[in-house]
Amino acid sequence: MTVDNETKDFYAIGISYKTADLITRGKFSLSTEQCNALLLESKTLGVSEILINTTCNRTEIYAYADHPDLLIKLLCTHSSGEISVFDKLGYVLKNETAIHHIFSVGTGLDSQILGDFEIIGQLKQGFYRSKKLGLANGFSERMVNAVIQASKRIKTETKISTGATSVSFASVQYIIQHIEDVSNKNILLFGTGKIGRNTCENLVKHTTNDHIVLINRTHEKAKSVAGKFNVLVKEYGDLPSQIREADVMIVATGAQLPTVGKDIIHTDKPLLILDLSIPSNVHENVKSLTNVTLVNLDTLSQITNKTLSERKKHLPQAKAILNEVESEFTQWLHDRQYAPTLRALKAKLTAQQSADIKARQRKQTISEEATVVSNQMIQKITGQLANYLKENPSKANDTLTIFQDVFQLDPSLDE
């Protein structure tokens, strides 16, 4: 069933941690520039409504299209992914199934770390990016707002957020569990993207460490983040010397190519490196250094297994909330399909009323009261039809077709 946008179907296509490893996901990831380029090209191809959701664990496109191949081609054209790989590891969801998937993703119920509430911010960011380019309309806005509502309710009404519920929190927990006397260790944070900022906040909140150094390519951004926390900012050129001093290094630069390799690591003491980026920002060659331990996102997601069983107990309640909000959105979506025909019917009846009033006015046989009554009758007829369609969704299409034929309605003129 086509949910909206004339005769086109709504699709969710993507690749995620469920079937693709870290390296493969990195190839399909999209930078801000690549997202914008993809959106602009989609516009030239006739796509009117499209969202991109790119995170550390997935890259997905949600859009109306004649066929999902258009969206898959756009993804592979603007990323380093290949269509042959997508065909093996990617997925294509359609209409109601696609909508349900977006609700599951946005509420953290489909996340690698169950209950990860950072993803709702990434979904909102994708919406604002599309809206800025005129590619997010009433449907997208209503859907994203519904997902936000579901996410908020799940977070406040359930305990599914117990334990590590985000990459940034999980990374700090990993450090605490694997580094002795962490409060007295030198911690270096490289990158001030959202994950980097959240990690910095969690470091300050969950350790009493006052040896945290923050470095970013753009010094002003680093200073802006540091202003909120008790951390020391160093210049980008100080990166090699700060790595030499560090016991722990967290990399979250958001670059499309590795920013840290063994060529800039000159230390003899043990160094734990956490790479929180997709694609990976730490080169694989650091693994050849005997004193360096490299941990990536897939490893971090496994540390939450301890709390997973506890949080899974709250899944039924979370899913019930999701289904409730999703059902309200789906009802709105179904009702929205009737609107063009209802407006066309009202316009037809109003036009007939106007013509009749003018004829009677010439004969001076019409009263103001009669006009009010006829207006009320038009409202009553269209209202009864609307209620019937809502209460009998299985008969809606046939009913709309009959009304369109009887009254010679053209709902497309309402566009």
C-alpha positions, 0 to 999 in steps of 0.5 A, a space after each residue: 500500500 502506498 502511504 502517501 506522495 501520490 503513487 510512490 512508495 515509502 522506503 527505508 534502505 540501509 546497512 547496519 551493524 546487524 549484517 555489516 562489520 565496522 570496515 564495511 559500515 565505514 565504506 557506506 558512511 556519509 560525511 556532512 558534505 556527502 549528505 548534502 550532495 546526495 540530497 541535492 542530486 535526489 532533488 534533480 531526480 524528482 525525489 520530493 521527500 527524503 531523510 538521511 540517518 547516518 550514525 556510527 552503526 548504520 547509514 540509512 535513507 528514508 524516502 518516497 521513490 518509484 523504486 528503491 534502486 534509485 536510493 541504493 544508487 544514490 547511497 553508493 554514488 556518494 559513499 565508498 560503498 558498492 551496489 554488489 556489497 549492498 545487495 548482499 548486506 543491505 536491506 530494503 523496507 517498504 511503507 508501513 514496515 519502513 515506518 515501523 523500522 524508523 520508530 524502532 531506530 529512533 527510540 533506540 530499540 534497534 540500536 547496537 547498544 539497546 536503549 541508545 538515546 543519542 540516535 534521536 538527535 542524529 535523526 533530528 539532524 537528518 530532518 533539519 538537513 533535508 528541511 533546509 533543502 526543501 526535501 522534508 515536508 508535512 509527512 516527514 515532520 509529523 513522523 519525526 515528531 512522533 518518533 521524538 515523542 515515543 523516544 521521550 516517553 520510553 526514556 521517562 516511563 521505562 528503565 530501559 536506559 539502565 546501564 550503558 545506553 550510548 557509545 560515549 557512556 560505554 567508552 567511559 565505562 570501558 576505561 573505568 573497567 580496564 584502567 587501574 587508578 583512572 583518576 590519575 591517568 592522562 586522558 587525551 580526547 581527540 575530536 569535538 563532534 557530538 560523540 566526542 563532546 558526550 564522551 568528554 561530559 561522561 569522563 568528567 561526570 564519572 571520574 575525578 580525573 583532572 588530567 583530561 586534554 582536548 585537541 581538535 583540528 579547529 582550536 576554537 571548537 575545542 575551546 568552546 567544548 572545554 569551556 563547559 568542562 574542566 579540561 585542558 585544550 592543546 593545539 592540533 600541532 601538539 597531538 604527537 607530544 600529547 599522545 606520548 604523555 597519554 595513558 588513554 586516547 579517545 578518537 572521535 574526529 568524524 574524518 573520512 580517513 584515518 587521522 591517527 597512525 603509528 607514525 605519530 605514536 612515539 611512546 613506550 608506556 601502555 596506551 589504550 586507544 578507543 576509536 569511536 568513529 565511522 569510518 575508523 579514524 585510527 589506522 589498523 597499523 597501530 595494532 603492530 605496536 606492542 604497547 598499544 591496545 586498540 578498541 573499536 565500536 563493535 568491541 565497546 558494544 559488547 561491554 553492555 551485555 551485563 546490563 542487557 538482560 536487565 534492560 530487556 525486561 523493560 522491552 515489552 513496556 517500551 514496545 507498547 509505548 512505541 506501538 501506541 505512538 506509531 498507531 496514532 501516526 499511522 491513523 493520521 497518515 491514513 486520514 491524510 489520504 482522504 483529505 484531498 477527496 474530502 476537500 474536493 467534495 466540499 469545494 464541489 458542494 460549496 460551488 453548487 451552493 453558491 450557484 444556487 444562492 445566486 439564482 435565488 437572489 435574483 428571484 429574491 427567494 433566499 434568506 440569510 438563515 437558509 445560507 447558514 443551514 446549507 453551510 451546516 449541511 455541507 459540513 455535516 455531509 463531509 464530516 459523515 464521510 470522514 467518520 465513515 472512512 475512519 471507521 471503515 478503513 477496509 472500504 475506504 478506497 472503494 468509497 472514495 472511488 464512488 464519491 469521485 465518480 458520482 460528484 466528478 471529483 478530481 482530488 489532484 486539483 487540491 495539490 
